[in-house]
């Protein structure tokens, strides 16, 4: 666990983790929910392009999640909270690998702006963490709530025949809701409406750009 490492070791470990996330060279510890499902041949090229673009958005979202969790853990002085954040980050790493592999399988590529998404989200995580654990956890809960909404929206856009993509998105939505519940149980405070609206706007910018790039 990172909490038992020296300060320098923690910085080195986090820097290495950041590079691997931005480069997209992370492996899932759990198999993809779609691992044992056959690929459908019924999808049109347009359906495959749409699914690849949506999964590119989801992959970029997981890059942001990694950065957010890492920034919050770094800023928090609560060792128990750090452990919870790092546990959630491990689950998000699985999501990141699942979405990356699905993007590739559909003939797409991940976002070229992943380093930008990571840097911005890491900075936000550190700022949220410095504002105190209740604010940080409230920010996390709201972020995960919005992510779950995005995933459910993607399910409405995906072809019913694209069962491999759909089962991955469904599994992610369940776990994102679990992370939001965890943050609320740990004392996350409800955020003011202007903050929630600003988060929604920032998310809209990211998802719109990542859909294309």
VOZAVEX-483054 format. One record per residue (C-alpha): z, x negated, y; residue in three letters. Coordinates in steps of 0.25 Angstrom, whole numbers, padded with zeros to 4 digits, always signed. Layout:
# residues N
ZXYALA...
# end
This chain:
# residues 213
+0000+0000+0000UNK-0003-0005+0014UNK+0011-0002+0019UNK+0016-0014+0010UNK+0006-0024+0016UNK+0008-0033+0027UNK+0003-0029+0041UNK-0009-0039+0040UNK-0012-0035+0026UNK-0012-0021+0031UNK-0022-0024+0042UNK-0031-0032+0032UNK-0031-0021+0022UNK-0034-0010+0032UNK-0045-0018+0038UNK-0051-0020+0024UNK-0050-0005+0021UNK-0057-0002+0035UNK-0068-0011+0031UNK-0070-0005+0017UNK-0069+0009+0023UNK-0080+0007+0034UNK-0089+0000+0024UNK-0087+0011+0014UNK-0083+0002+0003UNK-0071+0010-0002UNK-0070+0016-0017UNK-0063+0029-0021UNK-0051+0028-0030UNK-0054+0042-0035UNK-0067+0046-0040UNK-0076+0055-0032UNK-0074+0070-0035UNK-0089+0070-0037UNK-0089+0058-0047UNK-0092+0066-0059UNK-0101+0076-0053UNK-0116+0076-0055UNK-0125+0074-0043UNK-0133+0087-0040UNK-0148+0085-0039UNK-0149+0098-0031UNK-0146+0093-0018UNK-0158+0092-0008UNK-0160+0080+0001UNK-0154+0087+0013UNK-0142+0092+0005UNK-0140+0077+0001UNK-0141+0072+0015UNK-0132+0082+0021UNK-0121+0079+0010UNK-0123+0064+0012UNK-0121+0066+0027UNK-0108+0075+0025UNK-0102+0065+0016UNK-0105+0054+0026UNK-0097+0062+0036UNK-0086+0063+0025UNK-0087+0048+0022UNK-0085+0045+0037UNK-0074+0054+0038UNK-0067+0046+0026UNK-0069+0033+0034UNK-0062+0040+0046UNK-0051+0044+0037UNK-0049+0030+0032UNK-0048+0025+0046UNK-0039+0036+0050UNK-0029+0034+0039UNK-0029+0019+0040UNK-0027+0020+0055UNK-0015+0030+0054UNK-0009+0022+0043UNK-0009+0009+0051UNK-0003+0016+0063UNK+0008+0023+0056UNK+0022+0017+0054UNK+0026+0027+0043UNK+0023+0019+0029UNK+0024+0032+0021UNK+0013+0038+0030UNK+0005+0026+0029UNK+0005+0028+0014UNK+0001+0042+0015UNK-0011+0039+0024UNK-0015+0027+0015UNK-0015+0037+0003UNK-0024+0047+0010UNK-0033+0036+0014UNK-0035+0032+0000UNK-0040+0046-0003UNK-0049+0045+0009UNK-0055+0033+0003UNK-0059+0041-0009UNK-0066+0051+0000UNK-0073+0040+0007UNK-0078+0034-0006UNK-0082+0048-0011UNK-0090+0051+0001UNK-0097+0038+0002UNK-0102+0039-0012UNK-0107+0053-0010UNK-0114+0049+0003UNK-0121+0038-0005UNK-0124+0047-0017UNK-0131+0057-0007UNK-0139+0046-0001UNK-0132+0045+0012UNK-0124+0034+0019UNK-0110+0033+0025UNK-0109+0033+0040UNK-0113+0021+0047UNK-0102+0024+0057UNK-0090+0022+0047UNK-0084+0010+0055UNK-0084+0019+0067UNK-0077+0030+0060UNK-0067+0021+0054UNK-0064+0014+0067UNK-0062+0027+0075UNK-0054+0034+0064UNK-0045+0021+0062UNK-0042+0021+0077UNK-0038+0036+0077UNK-0029+0034+0065UNK-0022+0023+0072UNK-0020+0031+0085UNK-0015+0043+0077UNK-0006+0035+0069UNK+0000+0029+0082UNK+0003+0043+0087UNK+0013+0045+0076UNK+0012+0049+0062UNK+0013+0064+0065UNK+0001+0063+0074UNK-0006+0054+0064UNK-0004+0063+0053UNK-0008+0075+0061UNK-0021+0068+0065UNK-0023+0065+0050UNK-0021+0080+0046UNK-0031+0085+0056UNK-0041+0074+0053UNK-0040+0078+0038UNK-0041+0093+0041UNK-0054+0091+0049UNK-0059+0082+0038UNK-0057+0094+0028UNK-0064+0103+0037UNK-0076+0094+0038UNK-0076+0092+0023UNK-0076+0107+0021UNK-0087+0109+0031UNK-0095+0099+0023UNK-0093+0107+0010UNK-0100+0118+0017UNK-0112+0110+0020UNK-0114+0103+0007UNK-0123+0109-0003UNK-0116+0117-0014UNK-0124+0108-0024UNK-0118+0095-0019UNK-0106+0096-0028UNK-0103+0081-0028UNK-0102+0080-0013UNK-0094+0094-0012UNK-0084+0089-0022UNK-0081+0077-0014UNK-0080+0084-0001UNK-0071+0095-0007UNK-0061+0084-0013UNK-0061+0077+0000UNK-0057+0090+0008UNK-0046+0092-0002UNK-0040+0078+0001UNK-0042+0079+0016UNK-0034+0092+0016UNK-0023+0085+0008UNK-0023+0073+0018UNK-0021+0083+0030UNK-0010+0090+0022UNK-0003+0077+0020UNK-0004+0073+0035UNK+0002+0086+0039UNK+0013+0085+0028UNK+0017+0071+0033UNK+0019+0077+0047UNK+0006+0077+0054UNK+0006+0085+0067UNK-0004+0095+0071UNK-0013+0089+0081UNK-0016+0096+0095UNK-0029+0104+0096UNK-0036+0094+0105UNK-0034+0083+0095UNK-0039+0091+0084UNK-0052+0095+0092UNK-0054+0080+0096UNK-0053+0076+0081UNK-0063+0087+0077UNK-0073+0082+0088UNK-0071+0068+0083UNK-0073+0072+0069UNK-0086+0080+0073UNK-0092+0067+0079UNK-0089+0059+0067UNK-0094+0069+0057UNK-0107+0072+0065UNK-0110+0057+0067UNK-0107+0053+0052UNK-0115+0064+0047UNK-0127+0057+0053UNK-0123+0042+0053UNK
# end
